[in-house]
Amino acid sequence: MSPCSRYFLRMVGHVTWHITSFYRFIPIEESRLDDLRNEVKTWMHDHSLRGLVIVSPEGINGTVSGAKVDVVEFKGMICQAAGTSDIRFKDSVSDVRPFRRMTVDRRSEIVGLKREDLVPEVPENRHLSPTEWNQMLSSSQPPIVIDTRNSYETLAGKFQGAIDPGLKTFSDWANYLDTADLPKEAPVLIYCTGGIRCEKAILAMRDRGFDNVFQLRDGILGYLAEYPDGYFNGDCFVFDDRVALNQNLEPSGRYGICPGCGLTSGDKRTCEWCGNDYYVCTACEPTWDPVCSKPCRDRWRRHGPKAMA
């Protein structure tokens, strides 16, 4: 798509954003990382893509958005840059702009377990397809199901009967395993948003003697693409401006980010300075001023309510 076409799309009132999420654990030489980062960053800039891409010695991970033709071309570029065509992409569309800016970071891990020694050696490590996962959940003796996401993500929704470990960050996973009373011989199913956390979570479990563990391939996003009316209840939290997706992978509009703590909230309010809607969590509401952001809070404190006048 030409720069003029992209400019036109930005000027018209309605734009459909195409989004793709992906990851691939694949060894990347340290000497290659900066060049790879710059290559991806330049390509995204030239094609007006927005989103987050992470490169590390253990692989590549990201979610990007833009015009359909550019997202399609981006996939080919990423496969070529990573040196493999074996990358699974999870696609969706949105009328809500998912990202306001572009970020390409170099980090020590593409998912932060703080265990750089735990890296999948093969692309398929006890993965269950959405159909196999559905069959397991519908059995007469359903297995133990554990959500590996953070607690503010599970507030929006989770699989029926799933255990919420109460994680504040993914790096708390190891402590949960060491303190939880989980039978090591029983079948255990684990899942996350797009599958990447489970790639390491399952290794941490097997490191502790859990040998009967399986993970959901492509995570909640992959499951909802095939089973929108299945065993997942509620919305799926995502790390962009859509906040949460409904069963049809569309922005649900039922959740927002609390300006006080940055966590998920379903309690909508109206800002007393600018008049925009915002969400505030129950923990922050008693002390957070009735405004949508810190800039509005500063103005509200200096001048009093504007939108309500």
Wavefront OBJ file of the C-alpha trace (Angstrom):
o trace
v 0.000 0.000 0.000
v 1.356 3.404 -0.959
v 2.050 6.192 1.571
v -0.746 8.238 -0.052
v -3.218 5.397 0.477
v -2.223 5.089 4.115
v -2.627 8.836 4.589
v -6.106 8.610 3.076
v -7.045 5.792 5.458
v -5.972 7.891 8.402
v -8.112 10.795 7.201
v -11.391 8.941 6.610
v -13.771 8.355 9.470
v -13.955 4.546 9.489
v -10.966 2.221 9.366
v -10.888 -1.512 9.936
v -7.670 -2.496 11.644
v -6.196 -5.897 10.886
v -4.264 -7.461 13.763
v -1.921 -10.415 13.905
v -0.246 -11.968 16.958
v 2.634 -14.412 16.783
v 5.618 -15.933 18.532
v 8.333 -18.414 17.725
v 10.993 -19.836 20.006
v 14.037 -20.081 17.774
v 17.715 -19.438 18.643
v 18.935 -16.041 17.442
v 22.584 -15.108 17.717
v 23.314 -12.157 20.020
v 25.244 -10.488 17.201
v 22.118 -10.640 15.005
v 19.621 -9.130 17.465
v 20.295 -5.422 16.914
v 20.207 -5.825 13.140
v 16.978 -7.821 13.395
v 15.417 -5.218 15.667
v 16.329 -2.390 13.278
v 15.125 -4.371 10.270
v 11.697 -4.979 11.816
v 11.434 -1.421 13.125
v 12.254 0.109 9.741
v 9.824 -2.166 7.926
v 6.984 -1.361 10.323
v 7.693 2.367 10.054
v 7.716 2.273 6.252
v 4.393 0.392 6.183
v 2.663 2.399 8.937
v 2.217 -0.606 11.232
v 1.681 -0.122 14.946
v 2.193 -2.566 17.782
v 4.855 -4.315 19.841
v 7.522 -6.751 18.657
v 10.108 -8.337 20.978
v 13.321 -9.993 19.827
v 15.616 -11.985 22.087
v 18.171 -14.790 21.943
v 15.294 -17.267 22.449
v 13.081 -16.019 19.614
v 10.572 -13.420 18.478
v 7.124 -12.364 19.720
v 4.680 -9.640 18.815
v 1.278 -8.188 18.003
v 0.925 -5.636 15.213
v -1.916 -3.840 13.437
v -2.453 -1.964 10.210
v -4.000 -2.231 6.748
v -4.749 -5.787 5.618
v -2.243 -5.830 2.757
v 0.554 -4.555 5.015
v -0.187 -7.115 7.735
v -0.089 -9.905 5.146
v 3.267 -8.672 3.846
v 4.534 -8.278 7.407
v 4.008 -11.978 8.057
v 6.221 -12.876 5.124
v 8.872 -10.410 6.262
v 8.904 -11.833 9.805
v 9.242 -15.417 8.548
v 12.105 -14.403 6.299
v 13.815 -12.348 9.006
v 13.485 -15.179 11.554
v 14.709 -17.719 9.010
v 11.670 -19.998 9.282
v 8.227 -20.325 7.730
v 7.029 -22.270 10.781
v 5.367 -19.356 12.611
v 1.724 -19.493 13.654
v -0.168 -16.211 13.262
v -3.443 -15.472 15.040
v -5.490 -12.877 13.160
v -8.416 -10.633 14.037
v -9.993 -7.350 12.932
v -11.191 -4.346 14.903
v -12.905 -0.987 14.453
v -11.016 0.133 17.568
v -7.404 1.165 16.972
v -5.370 -1.400 18.938
v -2.069 0.509 19.156
v -1.137 4.163 19.116
v 2.552 3.651 18.475
v 5.189 1.221 17.281
v 7.687 -0.440 19.620
v 10.374 -2.971 18.714
v 12.370 -4.066 21.771
v 15.367 -6.252 22.388
v 15.020 -8.235 25.627
v 16.551 -11.248 27.335
v 13.311 -13.258 27.000
v 10.294 -13.009 24.711
v 8.093 -13.925 27.671
v 9.175 -12.912 31.165
v 9.409 -16.000 33.344
v 12.901 -14.967 34.488
v 14.163 -18.421 33.521
v 16.324 -17.964 30.452
v 17.354 -21.621 30.708
v 13.792 -22.811 30.085
v 13.304 -22.667 26.323
v 11.194 -25.093 24.243
v 13.393 -27.322 22.113
v 10.621 -28.229 19.650
v 7.684 -26.238 18.225
v 5.137 -28.846 19.399
v 5.412 -29.748 23.072
v 2.259 -31.560 24.222
v -0.083 -29.150 22.476
v -3.810 -29.786 22.289
v -5.791 -28.425 19.354
v -8.967 -26.484 20.211
v -10.978 -29.599 19.281
v -8.894 -31.873 21.526
v -9.097 -29.291 24.316
v -12.875 -29.139 23.951
v -13.129 -32.914 24.122
v -11.052 -33.003 27.308
v -13.239 -30.378 28.977
v -16.439 -32.170 27.985
v -15.351 -35.549 29.357
v -17.155 -37.160 32.269
v -14.035 -36.662 34.390
v -12.677 -33.245 33.327
v -8.990 -32.668 34.126
v -7.454 -29.952 36.265
v -7.351 -26.700 34.253
v -5.005 -23.863 35.271
v -4.951 -20.318 33.911
v -1.327 -19.149 33.597
v -2.247 -15.487 33.070
v -2.065 -12.672 35.615
v -5.029 -12.127 37.918
v -6.035 -8.827 36.288
v -6.432 -10.729 33.008
v -8.638 -13.447 34.466
v -11.063 -10.808 35.786
v -12.422 -10.405 32.257
v -12.970 -14.133 31.721
v -11.554 -17.648 31.922
v -12.326 -21.243 31.056
v -15.133 -22.919 32.925
v -13.821 -24.451 36.148
v -10.258 -23.192 35.638
v -8.007 -22.453 38.611
v -6.830 -18.843 38.885
v -3.410 -18.955 40.631
v -3.635 -15.243 41.516
v -0.428 -14.296 39.699
v 0.641 -10.664 39.782
v 3.307 -11.341 37.157
v 4.190 -14.437 35.148
v 7.421 -14.764 37.113
v 5.235 -15.753 40.116
v 4.383 -19.013 38.336
v 7.250 -20.935 39.928
v 6.231 -19.881 43.434
v 2.659 -20.948 42.731
v 3.819 -24.408 41.648
v 5.974 -24.764 44.757
v 3.141 -23.845 47.140
v 0.038 -25.228 45.415
v -1.193 -28.669 46.404
v -1.445 -30.124 42.896
v -1.364 -33.885 42.275
v 1.613 -34.583 40.034
v 0.120 -37.736 38.543
v -3.242 -36.225 37.488
v -3.808 -34.774 33.990
v -3.384 -30.993 33.986
v -4.336 -28.576 31.210
v -2.819 -25.099 31.075
v -3.677 -22.141 28.870
v -2.982 -18.446 28.288
v -3.970 -15.734 25.804
v -2.063 -16.807 22.695
v -0.012 -19.798 23.846
v 3.398 -18.271 24.515
v 3.379 -18.332 28.329
v 2.386 -21.980 28.376
v 5.466 -22.848 26.322
v 7.553 -21.976 29.380
v 4.966 -22.753 32.047
v 4.846 -26.394 30.961
v 8.650 -26.632 31.182
v 8.574 -25.241 34.731
v 5.965 -27.849 35.648
v 7.890 -30.748 34.130
v 10.981 -29.456 35.929
v 9.040 -30.111 39.153
v 7.818 -33.575 38.247
v 4.496 -32.809 36.547
v 4.675 -35.183 33.602
v 0.994 -35.329 32.624
v 0.596 -31.713 31.488
v -0.830 -30.412 28.218
v -1.131 -26.909 26.792
v -3.728 -25.267 24.551
v -2.244 -24.544 21.130
v -2.698 -20.851 20.190
v -4.312 -20.144 23.552
v -7.699 -18.522 24.123
v -7.468 -16.636 20.833
v -7.083 -19.842 18.862
v -9.855 -21.558 20.820
v -12.395 -18.767 20.349
v -11.676 -18.692 16.619
v -13.068 -22.238 16.446
v -15.380 -22.422 19.475
v -16.936 -18.994 20.149
v -19.721 -20.684 22.130
v -17.535 -23.217 23.905
v -16.194 -23.497 27.444
v -14.571 -20.067 27.705
v -16.692 -17.734 29.820
v -16.508 -13.947 29.573
v -14.009 -11.870 27.607
v -10.355 -12.366 26.730
v -8.040 -9.629 27.998
v -5.507 -8.357 25.453
v -2.550 -6.022 25.901
v -3.687 -3.178 23.663
v -6.373 -0.490 23.444
v -9.104 -3.050 22.706
v -8.635 -4.206 26.333
v -10.882 -7.269 26.029
v -12.321 -9.350 23.176
v -15.682 -11.082 23.195
v -16.418 -14.623 22.048
v -16.209 -13.495 18.406
v -12.774 -11.876 18.920
v -14.260 -8.383 18.680
v -13.668 -5.565 21.220
v -16.336 -6.119 23.849
v -16.395 -2.589 25.287
v -17.147 -4.052 28.723
v -13.749 -3.434 30.275
v -11.164 -0.713 30.497
v -7.876 0.073 32.216
v -8.077 1.752 35.611
v -6.137 5.063 35.521
v -5.167 4.599 39.161
v -3.387 1.244 38.973
v -3.407 0.215 35.317
v -5.375 -2.987 35.930
v -8.616 -4.292 34.450
v -11.956 -2.855 35.514
v -15.546 -3.256 34.401
v -16.913 -0.265 36.355
v -17.578 2.588 33.906
v -17.649 6.214 35.013
v -17.775 9.634 33.339
v -14.797 11.960 33.729
v -15.778 15.172 35.544
v -13.196 17.164 33.603
v -13.361 16.068 29.946
v -16.623 14.110 29.921
v -15.097 10.928 28.445
v -16.001 7.503 29.773
v -13.411 5.660 31.837
v -13.144 2.628 34.099
v -11.958 2.519 37.693
v -11.376 -0.566 39.835
v -12.974 -1.047 43.247
v -9.597 -0.771 45.004
v -8.779 2.646 43.504
v -12.242 4.215 43.479
v -12.225 5.399 47.124
v -9.019 7.423 46.622
v -8.940 8.169 42.875
v -10.529 11.466 41.802
v -13.542 11.164 39.431
v -11.490 11.679 36.281
v -10.166 9.506 33.434
v -6.442 10.265 33.564
v -3.644 11.980 35.440
v -3.731 15.086 33.175
v -7.472 15.431 33.809
v -6.857 14.878 37.520
v -4.371 17.749 37.631
v -6.803 20.093 35.857
v -9.749 18.904 37.964
v -7.827 19.588 41.169
v -6.860 23.077 40.018
v -10.146 24.177 38.487
v -12.895 21.838 39.679
v -15.355 19.902 37.512
v -15.528 21.190 33.955
v -17.641 18.650 32.120
v -20.251 18.614 34.862
v -20.642 22.394 34.992
l 1 2 3 4 5 6 7 8 9 10 11 12 13 14 15 16 17 18 19 20 21 22 23 24 25 26 27 28 29 30 31 32 33 34 35 36 37 38 39 40 41 42 43 44 45 46 47 48 49 50 51 52 53 54 55 56 57 58 59 60 61 62 63 64 65 66 67 68 69 70 71 72 73 74 75 76 77 78 79 80 81 82 83 84 85 86 87 88 89 90 91 92 93 94 95 96 97 98 99 100 101 102 103 104 105 106 107 108 109 110 111 112 113 114 115 116 117 118 119 120 121 122 123 124 125 126 127 128 129 130 131 132 133 134 135 136 137 138 139 140 141 142 143 144 145 146 147 148 149 150 151 152 153 154 155 156 157 158 159 160 161 162 163 164 165 166 167 168 169 170 171 172 173 174 175 176 177 178 179 180 181 182 183 184 185 186 187 188 189 190 191 192 193 194 195 196 197 198 199 200 201 202 203 204 205 206 207 208 209 210 211 212 213 214 215 216 217 218 219 220 221 222 223 224 225 226 227 228 229 230 231 232 233 234 235 236 237 238 239 240 241 242 243 244 245 246 247 248 249 250 251 252 253 254 255 256 257 258 259 260 261 262 263 264 265 266 267 268 269 270 271 272 273 274 275 276 277 278 279 280 281 282 283 284 285 286 287 288 289 290 291 292 293 294 295 296 297 298 299 300 301 302 303 304 305 306 307 308 309
